Amino acid sequence: MASIKESIEILSKEKGIDPQVVLDAVKDAMLVAARKQFKGGEELEADFDERTGNIAIYALKTVAEKVTDPAKEISLAEAQKLDPEAAVGSVVRVPKPTEALGRISAQTARQVILQKVREAERDNICAEFSGRIGELVNCTVKRMEGPDIIVEIGKAEARLPKKEQSRLESFSIGERIRCVIKSVEKTGKNAGVIVSRAAPELVMRLFEQEVPEIYDGTVVIRGCAREAGERTKIAVLSRDRDVDCVGACVGMKGMRVQSIIRELRGEKIDIIEYSDDPVVFATHALSPAKISRVSVLDSAEKYMEVIVDDSQLSLAIGKKGQNVRLAAKLMGWRIDIKTEEEKRREVEASMASAAIGTPVSVLLDYGLSEAALERLIAGGVGSVEKLGSMTPEELLEIEGITEEFLSEIGVSVNAYYQHLEGGAQPPDAAAGEEPAAAPEVAPAAAEETEEPAAAGSAEEAGAGPAEEAAEDQISADESDTMKATGLAEQPSAGQ
């Protein structure tokens, strides 16, 4: 036990822990071992003797005139043998033999010491790296633990999980790699520092190292979206109008970006110029595809529609949707890509649906409630014609339509069609025409000619034989008139 102090100093230097933390861990371990060994219910205390370098165990007992609990009390005579100044009510320390601790107790103490040291070491690591999240660090591959890789960061160890590795990369023990600090976990199976080779921050930190304009703040990185091992899109913005942000990141003959691509084992990198205008930014973000036009459908929900030519659709979407997925992640918007033909068909369909059918809202005048109308419109029933063609079973499948609403809908639809049928009958022809002008008749003959005129008018509306009969009647009337006035033709003298 004489070398305990030296052992504590060596361990504290090796682990980078405060010696007092290690000493407290040893004291706690000794107390655990003593309680397991003595089992007397006594209150124990461990003390480190600076002079001898040993750790002593004491039982704390209260001085009493009459001892009722020997585990916690001691008589005055016994107490004064240990401490001449002891008095009734004071607490004295009774030494316990540490030599009595057996092998099991020693093993228990060892486990406690290791656990306390690990906890202290973990706390130190968390305190050191918790403020360095996203920082680029140089690591050395130490060992493999299944799919995970354990790397060294200075004196500390960090874990590179499988999900934070690029599929293009494989490492060997002793190899030096660059990672970014992803997180620091204090609890759990994998507690400690977690580093990453798949995070977008790795590409950003590499650009900061390779591009002086980014390091001095002339060019700013405004966003980065990455699918490790496949492709990365990074948006940059220049604060100096005389500096080309994309050209600065690419470098002369692509030297700057090529060094980063080599570090990432051949991963493709798209460098995009950032813009505050989402339409312009979307046009850049979807490169190399050429965009025909961009429409912002909902600025609050960040939803836009992009129209491209048929030949550019596959390029805009990318392999397995990768290009548009990265663009959406980079912008933080939902992007819907359509071709010109698809958009034209969609517009035609919407126009046709708007032109055909009576809006279902007219049924409000025939007894339909606002609640039923809202449920019908939400269910895609926008016209009275579509509503009338649906069966009760189909209506009940619409969310929110109950038997009560079904009855209400039936009454309103029937009332609408009854009104429609009643108003569809053509008006009476006589009621809608102006009367024909009556022929002018002399006052004296008006009464005599009224009936023939009416008769003539009626017969003129007839065909062939009626006209001939009218002419014969007129000839007979003329003959009678001539006879009455003496104007009949006289026979010649020679007759």
C-alpha positions as CSV (number, residue, x, y, z in Angstrom):
1,M,0.0,0.0,0.0
2,A,3.0,2.2,0.3
3,S,3.0,2.9,-3.5
4,I,-0.6,4.0,-3.7
5,K,0.3,7.6,-4.0
6,E,2.7,7.0,-6.8
7,S,0.2,4.8,-8.6
8,I,-2.4,7.5,-8.4
9,E,0.0,10.0,-9.9
10,I,1.0,7.7,-12.8
11,L,-2.6,6.9,-13.6
12,S,-3.7,10.5,-13.5
13,K,-1.0,11.6,-15.9
14,E,-1.7,8.7,-18.2
15,K,-5.4,9.4,-18.4
16,G,-5.2,13.1,-18.1
17,I,-7.3,13.2,-15.0
18,D,-6.9,15.3,-11.9
19,P,-5.1,13.3,-9.2
20,Q,-7.8,14.2,-6.6
21,V,-10.4,12.5,-8.8
22,V,-8.3,9.3,-8.8
23,L,-7.8,9.6,-5.1
24,D,-11.5,9.9,-4.4
25,A,-12.1,6.9,-6.6
26,V,-9.7,4.9,-4.6
27,K,-11.3,6.0,-1.3
28,D,-14.8,5.0,-2.6
29,A,-13.4,1.6,-3.7
30,M,-11.9,1.0,-0.3
31,L,-15.2,1.8,1.4
32,V,-17.1,-0.5,-0.9
33,A,-14.7,-3.3,-0.1
34,A,-14.8,-2.6,3.6
35,R,-18.6,-2.7,3.8
36,K,-18.6,-6.0,2.0
37,Q,-16.0,-7.4,4.3
38,F,-17.1,-6.2,7.8
39,K,-20.9,-6.3,7.3
40,G,-21.5,-4.7,10.7
41,G,-23.8,-1.8,9.7
42,E,-21.1,0.6,10.9
43,E,-20.6,4.0,9.4
44,L,-17.3,3.8,7.6
45,E,-14.9,6.5,6.4
46,A,-11.7,6.3,4.3
47,D,-8.8,8.6,4.8
48,F,-5.6,9.1,2.9
49,D,-2.4,9.5,5.0
50,E,-0.2,11.9,3.1
51,R,2.8,11.0,5.3
52,T,2.7,7.2,4.7
53,G,0.8,7.2,1.5
54,N,-1.7,4.6,2.9
55,I,-5.4,4.7,2.9
56,A,-7.0,3.9,6.3
57,I,-10.6,2.8,7.1
58,Y,-12.3,4.1,10.2
59,A,-15.7,3.4,11.8
60,L,-17.4,6.5,13.1
61,K,-19.1,6.1,16.5
62,T,-20.8,8.4,18.9
63,V,-19.6,8.5,22.5
64,A,-22.4,7.6,24.9
65,E,-22.7,7.0,28.7
66,K,-24.7,3.8,28.1
67,V,-24.1,1.9,24.8
68,T,-27.4,0.7,23.3
69,D,-26.1,0.2,19.7
70,P,-22.5,-1.1,19.6
71,A,-22.4,-0.6,15.8
72,K,-22.9,3.2,16.1
73,E,-22.0,4.0,19.8
74,I,-19.0,3.6,22.0
75,S,-18.5,4.0,25.7
76,L,-16.6,7.0,27.1
77,A,-13.8,4.8,28.5
78,E,-13.2,3.1,25.2
79,A,-13.4,6.4,23.4
80,Q,-10.8,8.1,25.6
81,K,-8.3,5.3,24.8
82,L,-8.5,6.3,21.2
83,D,-8.8,10.1,21.8
84,P,-8.1,11.5,25.3
85,E,-10.1,14.5,24.6
86,A,-13.3,12.5,23.7
87,A,-16.5,13.5,25.6
88,V,-20.0,12.3,25.7
89,G,-21.8,13.2,22.5
90,S,-18.6,13.5,20.4
91,V,-17.7,11.3,17.4
92,V,-14.5,9.3,17.4
93,R,-12.9,7.3,14.6
94,V,-12.2,3.6,15.4
95,P,-9.5,2.2,13.1
96,K,-10.5,-0.9,11.0
97,P,-7.8,-3.4,9.8
98,T,-7.3,-3.1,6.1
99,E,-5.3,-6.3,6.1
100,A,-8.6,-8.1,6.7
101,L,-9.8,-7.2,3.3
102,G,-9.8,-10.4,1.2
103,R,-9.3,-11.1,-2.5
104,I,-12.9,-10.6,-3.4
105,S,-12.9,-7.2,-1.7
106,A,-9.8,-6.3,-3.6
107,Q,-11.4,-7.2,-6.9
108,T,-14.5,-5.2,-6.0
109,A,-12.3,-2.2,-5.2
110,R,-10.5,-2.6,-8.5
111,Q,-13.7,-2.6,-10.5
112,V,-14.9,0.5,-8.7
113,I,-11.6,2.3,-9.3
114,L,-11.8,1.5,-13.1
115,Q,-15.4,2.6,-13.3
116,K,-14.7,5.9,-11.6
117,V,-11.6,6.5,-13.7
118,R,-13.6,5.8,-16.9
119,E,-16.3,8.2,-15.9
120,A,-13.8,10.9,-15.1
121,E,-12.0,10.4,-18.4
122,R,-15.4,10.5,-20.2
123,D,-16.3,13.8,-18.5
124,N,-12.9,15.3,-19.5
125,I,-13.4,14.3,-23.1
126,C,-16.9,15.7,-23.2
127,A,-15.7,18.9,-21.7
128,E,-12.9,19.1,-24.3
129,F,-14.8,18.3,-27.4
130,S,-18.4,19.5,-26.7
131,G,-17.5,22.9,-28.0
132,R,-15.7,21.6,-31.1
133,I,-18.8,20.1,-33.0
134,G,-18.3,20.5,-36.7
135,E,-14.5,21.0,-36.5
136,L,-12.1,19.2,-38.9
137,V,-9.7,16.9,-37.0
138,N,-6.8,14.6,-38.1
139,C,-7.3,11.1,-36.8
140,T,-5.4,7.8,-36.9
141,V,-7.2,4.5,-37.4
142,K,-6.6,2.5,-34.2
143,R,-8.8,-0.6,-34.5
144,M,-11.9,-2.1,-36.0
145,E,-15.0,-2.9,-33.9
146,G,-17.3,-4.7,-36.2
147,P,-18.5,-2.2,-38.9
148,D,-17.3,0.7,-36.7
149,I,-13.8,2.2,-36.7
150,I,-12.1,3.5,-33.6
151,V,-9.7,6.4,-34.3
152,E,-7.4,8.4,-32.1
153,I,-7.7,12.1,-31.7
154,G,-4.7,13.2,-29.7
155,K,-4.9,11.2,-26.4
156,A,-8.6,10.5,-26.8
157,E,-10.4,7.9,-28.8
158,A,-13.4,8.5,-31.1
159,R,-15.8,6.3,-32.9
160,L,-16.5,6.4,-36.7
161,P,-19.8,4.5,-37.1
162,K,-20.8,2.7,-40.2
163,K,-23.5,5.2,-41.1
164,E,-21.0,8.0,-41.0
165,Q,-18.7,6.3,-43.5
166,S,-18.6,6.8,-47.2
167,R,-19.3,3.7,-49.3
168,L,-16.3,4.6,-51.5
169,E,-13.9,4.4,-48.6
170,S,-12.0,1.7,-46.8
171,F,-9.3,2.2,-44.2
172,S,-6.5,0.2,-42.7
173,I,-5.1,0.3,-39.2
174,G,-2.5,3.1,-38.7
175,E,-3.9,5.2,-41.7
176,R,-4.3,8.9,-41.1
177,I,-7.7,10.3,-42.1
178,R,-9.5,13.6,-41.7
179,C,-13.0,13.7,-40.1
180,V,-15.4,16.2,-38.6
181,I,-16.6,15.9,-35.0
182,K,-20.3,14.9,-35.3
183,S,-21.4,14.8,-31.7
184,V,-20.3,14.0,-28.1
185,E,-22.4,11.4,-26.3
186,K,-22.2,11.2,-22.5
187,T,-24.2,8.1,-22.0
188,G,-25.0,4.8,-23.8
189,K,-23.0,2.0,-25.2
190,N,-21.1,4.2,-27.6
191,A,-20.5,7.1,-25.3
192,G,-17.7,9.4,-26.3
193,V,-16.8,11.4,-29.4
194,I,-18.5,10.5,-32.7
195,V,-16.7,11.5,-35.9
196,S,-18.0,11.5,-39.4
197,R,-16.7,11.2,-43.0
198,A,-20.3,11.4,-44.5
199,A,-21.4,14.8,-43.0
200,P,-21.8,17.8,-45.2
201,E,-19.6,19.7,-42.8
202,L,-16.6,17.7,-44.0
203,V,-16.9,19.1,-47.5
204,M,-17.4,22.7,-46.1
205,R,-14.3,22.4,-43.9
206,L,-12.3,21.0,-46.8
207,F,-13.3,24.0,-49.0
208,E,-12.3,26.4,-46.2
209,Q,-8.9,24.8,-46.1
210,E,-8.4,24.7,-49.9
211,V,-10.0,28.1,-50.9
212,P,-8.3,31.2,-49.4
213,E,-11.3,33.4,-50.4
214,I,-13.6,31.3,-48.2
215,Y,-11.0,31.4,-45.3
216,D,-10.8,35.2,-45.4
217,G,-14.6,35.7,-45.8
218,T,-14.7,37.0,-49.4
219,V,-16.7,34.0,-50.5
220,V,-19.3,32.5,-48.1
221,I,-20.7,29.0,-48.0
222,R,-24.5,29.4,-47.8
223,G,-25.5,25.7,-47.8
224,C,-24.4,22.2,-48.5
225,A,-26.3,19.0,-49.3
226,R,-24.5,15.7,-49.6
227,E,-25.1,12.0,-50.3
228,A,-21.8,10.5,-49.2
229,G,-20.0,8.6,-51.9
230,E,-22.4,9.8,-54.6
231,R,-22.7,13.6,-55.0
232,T,-22.5,16.9,-53.2
233,K,-24.1,20.2,-54.0
234,I,-22.6,23.3,-52.3
235,A,-23.9,26.8,-52.6
236,V,-21.5,29.8,-52.3
237,L,-21.9,33.5,-52.5
238,S,-19.3,36.3,-53.1
239,R,-19.3,39.4,-51.0
240,D,-17.1,41.1,-53.6
241,R,-18.6,41.6,-57.0
242,D,-15.2,41.4,-58.6
243,V,-14.7,37.9,-57.3
244,D,-16.3,35.0,-59.0
245,C,-17.4,32.7,-56.2
246,V,-17.7,29.5,-58.4
247,G,-14.4,30.2,-60.1
248,A,-12.6,30.7,-56.8
249,C,-13.8,27.4,-55.5
250,V,-13.0,25.5,-58.7
251,G,-9.5,27.0,-59.0
252,M,-7.2,27.3,-62.0
253,K,-7.8,24.2,-64.2
254,G,-9.9,22.8,-61.3
255,M,-6.9,22.3,-59.0
256,R,-8.8,23.3,-55.8
257,V,-11.9,21.2,-56.3
258,Q,-9.9,18.3,-57.6
259,S,-7.9,18.0,-54.4
260,I,-11.2,17.8,-52.4
261,I,-12.5,15.2,-54.8
262,R,-9.4,13.1,-54.2
263,E,-9.9,13.4,-50.5
264,L,-13.4,12.2,-50.9
265,R,-12.3,9.3,-53.1
266,G,-13.9,10.6,-56.3
267,E,-17.2,11.9,-55.1
268,K,-18.9,14.3,-57.5
269,I,-19.2,18.0,-56.4
270,D,-21.5,20.6,-57.9
271,I,-20.6,24.2,-57.0
272,I,-23.6,26.5,-57.2
273,E,-24.0,30.2,-57.0
274,Y,-26.4,31.2,-54.2
275,S,-29.3,33.6,-54.8
276,D,-31.9,35.1,-52.4
277,D,-34.4,34.7,-55.2
278,P,-35.8,31.1,-54.9
279,V,-36.6,31.0,-58.6
280,V,-33.0,31.9,-59.6
281,F,-31.6,29.6,-56.9
282,A,-33.7,26.7,-58.1
283,T,-32.4,27.2,-61.7
284,H,-28.8,27.0,-60.4
285,A,-29.4,24.2,-57.9
286,L,-30.9,21.9,-60.6
287,S,-27.9,22.2,-62.8
288,P,-26.7,20.7,-65.1
289,A,-30.3,20.5,-66.3
290,K,-31.7,23.5,-68.2
291,I,-34.9,24.8,-66.7
292,S,-37.7,26.4,-68.8
293,R,-39.5,28.2,-65.9
294,V,-40.1,28.0,-62.2
295,S,-43.4,28.8,-60.4
296,V,-43.6,29.3,-56.7
297,L,-46.9,27.6,-55.6
298,D,-46.7,28.3,-51.9
299,S,-44.0,30.6,-50.5
300,A,-45.1,30.0,-46.9
301,E,-44.9,26.2,-47.2
302,K,-41.8,26.6,-49.6
303,Y,-43.3,24.6,-52.4
304,M,-42.4,25.3,-56.1
305,E,-43.0,23.8,-59.5
306,V,-40.3,23.5,-62.1
307,I,-41.1,23.0,-65.8
308,V,-38.4,21.5,-68.1
309,D,-38.3,20.2,-71.7
310,D,-38.9,16.5,-72.3
311,S,-35.2,16.1,-73.1
312,Q,-34.2,17.6,-69.8
313,L,-36.5,15.7,-67.5
314,S,-34.2,12.8,-66.7
315,L,-31.2,15.1,-66.2
316,A,-33.2,17.3,-63.8
317,I,-34.4,14.4,-61.8
318,G,-31.0,12.6,-61.8
319,K,-30.1,9.0,-61.1
320,K,-32.8,7.6,-58.8
321,G,-34.0,11.2,-58.1
322,Q,-30.6,12.2,-56.7
323,N,-30.3,15.6,-58.5
324,V,-33.7,17.0,-57.5
325,R,-33.4,15.5,-54.0
326,L,-30.1,17.2,-53.3
327,A,-31.4,20.5,-54.8
328,A,-34.5,20.3,-52.5
329,K,-32.3,19.6,-49.5
330,L,-29.9,22.4,-50.4
331,M,-32.8,25.0,-50.8
332,G,-35.1,23.7,-48.1
333,W,-38.0,23.7,-50.6
334,R,-40.3,21.0,-52.0
335,I,-39.7,20.8,-55.7
336,D,-42.1,19.3,-58.2
337,I,-40.7,18.7,-61.7
338,K,-42.9,18.5,-64.7
339,T,-42.4,18.5,-68.5
340,E,-44.1,21.0,-70.8
341,E,-46.4,18.3,-72.1
342,E,-47.5,17.2,-68.6
343,K,-48.1,20.9,-67.6
344,R,-50.2,21.4,-70.8
345,R,-52.3,18.4,-70.1
346,E,-52.8,19.5,-66.5
347,V,-53.9,23.0,-67.6
348,E,-56.3,21.5,-70.2
349,A,-57.8,19.1,-67.6
350,S,-58.3,21.9,-65.1
351,M,-59.9,24.1,-67.7
352,A,-62.2,21.3,-68.9
353,S,-63.2,20.5,-65.3
354,A,-63.9,24.2,-64.7
355,A,-66.0,24.5,-67.9
356,I,-68.1,21.4,-67.4
357,G,-70.7,21.1,-64.7
358,T,-72.5,23.3,-62.3
359,P,-70.7,24.2,-59.0
360,V,-72.0,22.2,-56.1
361,S,-72.2,25.4,-54.1
362,V,-75.5,26.2,-55.9
363,L,-77.1,23.6,-53.7
364,L,-76.8,25.9,-50.7
365,D,-80.0,27.6,-52.1
366,Y,-81.8,24.3,-52.0
367,G,-81.2,23.3,-48.4
368,L,-77.6,22.0,-48.4
369,S,-75.6,23.0,-45.3
370,E,-72.2,24.6,-45.3
371,A,-70.7,21.6,-43.4
372,A,-71.9,19.1,-46.0
373,L,-70.6,21.4,-48.8
374,E,-67.2,21.5,-47.3
375,R,-67.0,17.7,-47.0
376,L,-68.1,17.2,-50.6
377,I,-65.5,19.7,-51.9
378,A,-62.8,18.1,-49.8
379,G,-63.8,14.7,-51.2
380,G,-63.4,15.9,-54.8
381,V,-67.1,16.4,-55.6
382,G,-67.1,19.8,-57.2
383,S,-70.1,19.7,-59.6
384,V,-73.8,18.9,-59.2
385,E,-73.6,16.6,-62.1
386,K,-70.9,14.5,-60.5
387,L,-72.8,14.5,-57.2
388,G,-76.0,13.3,-59.0
389,S,-74.2,10.4,-60.7
390,M,-72.8,9.0,-57.4
391,T,-74.5,6.2,-55.4
392,P,-75.2,6.5,-51.7
393,E,-72.5,4.0,-51.0
394,E,-69.9,6.1,-52.9
395,L,-71.0,9.2,-51.0
396,L,-70.7,7.5,-47.6
397,E,-67.1,6.6,-48.5
398,I,-66.2,10.3,-48.5
399,E,-64.7,11.3,-45.2
400,G,-67.1,13.1,-42.9
401,I,-70.3,12.2,-44.9
402,T,-72.8,10.6,-42.5
403,E,-76.3,9.3,-43.0
404,E,-77.7,12.6,-41.9
405,F,-75.6,14.4,-44.5
406,L,-76.6,11.8,-47.1
407,S,-80.3,12.6,-46.6
408,E,-79.6,16.3,-46.7
409,I,-77.7,15.9,-50.0
410,G,-80.5,13.9,-51.5
411,V,-83.2,16.4,-50.7
412,S,-81.1,19.4,-52.0
413,V,-80.2,17.6,-55.3
414,N,-83.9,16.6,-55.9
415,A,-85.0,20.2,-55.2
416,Y,-82.4,21.5,-57.6
417,Y,-83.4,19.2,-60.5
418,Q,-87.1,19.8,-59.9
419,H,-86.6,23.5,-60.2
420,L,-84.4,23.0,-63.2
421,E,-87.1,20.9,-65.0
422,G,-89.8,23.4,-64.1
423,G,-87.8,26.3,-65.6
424,A,-86.7,24.5,-68.7
425,Q,-90.2,24.4,-70.4
426,P,-90.3,26.8,-73.3
427,P,-92.7,29.7,-72.9
428,D,-96.1,29.9,-74.7
429,A,-95.7,31.0,-78.4
430,A,-98.7,33.4,-78.3
431,A,-97.6,35.0,-75.2
432,G,-94.2,35.8,-76.6
433,E,-95.3,37.2,-80.0
434,E,-96.8,40.6,-80.9
435,P,-100.3,40.6,-82.5
436,A,-100.4,41.2,-86.3
437,A,-101.6,44.6,-87.4
438,A,-105.3,44.5,-88.5
439,P,-106.0,45.6,-92.1
440,E,-107.5,49.1,-92.5
441,V,-111.3,49.1,-93.3
442,A,-113.6,51.9,-94.2
443,P,-115.9,52.8,-91.3
444,A,-119.1,52.2,-93.1
445,A,-118.1,48.8,-94.4
446,A,-116.2,47.7,-91.3
447,E,-119.1,45.7,-89.9
448,E,-119.9,44.1,-93.2
449,T,-116.4,43.2,-94.1
450,E,-115.2,42.0,-90.7
451,E,-116.4,38.5,-91.1
452,P,-115.3,38.0,-94.7
453,A,-111.9,39.5,-93.8
454,A,-111.5,37.1,-91.0
455,A,-112.6,34.3,-93.2
456,G,-110.2,35.4,-95.9
457,S,-107.4,35.6,-93.5
458,A,-108.1,32.1,-92.3
459,E,-108.5,30.7,-95.9
460,E,-105.3,32.4,-97.0
461,A,-103.5,30.3,-94.4
462,G,-104.8,27.2,-96.2
463,A,-103.7,25.5,-99.4
464,G,-105.0,25.2,-103.1
465,P,-108.8,24.2,-103.1
466,A,-109.7,26.7,-100.5
467,E,-108.4,29.6,-102.6
468,E,-110.4,28.4,-105.7
469,A,-113.6,28.2,-103.7
470,A,-113.0,31.8,-102.5
471,E,-112.6,33.0,-106.1
472,D,-115.8,31.4,-107.3
473,Q,-117.7,33.0,-104.4
474,I,-116.4,36.4,-105.3
475,S,-117.5,36.0,-109.0
476,A,-121.0,35.0,-108.0
477,D,-121.4,38.1,-105.7
478,E,-120.2,40.4,-108.5
479,S,-122.8,38.9,-110.9
480,D,-125.7,39.5,-108.5
481,T,-124.6,43.1,-107.9
482,M,-124.6,43.8,-111.6
483,K,-128.1,42.4,-112.1
484,A,-129.4,44.5,-109.2
485,T,-128.1,47.8,-110.6
486,G,-129.3,47.1,-114.3
487,L,-125.8,46.9,-115.5
488,A,-126.2,43.4,-116.9
489,E,-125.1,43.1,-120.5
490,Q,-128.1,43.7,-123.0
491,P,-128.6,41.5,-126.1
492,S,-127.6,43.0,-129.3
493,A,-130.2,44.4,-131.8
494,G,-129.6,41.7,-134.2
495,Q,-130.4,39.0,-131.6
